[in-house]
Amino acid sequence: MLSPSLVGDEWRYFVVSLSDRRSRLKRFTLAGELRKRREPSLA
């Protein structure tokens, strides 16, 4: 049987990794938009 604190840590890690992935994706798309604006010839 799992202890509540262990489950909490697993859940916290899961949530953090999810939000981190989302923010990383957002940062990537934002960088792509900036690059497009800076270099219209490549767009």
Protein Blocks (a to p, Z undefined) as FASTA:
>chain_A
ZZfklmmmmmmmmmmmmmmmmmmmmmmmmmmmmmmmmmmmlZZ
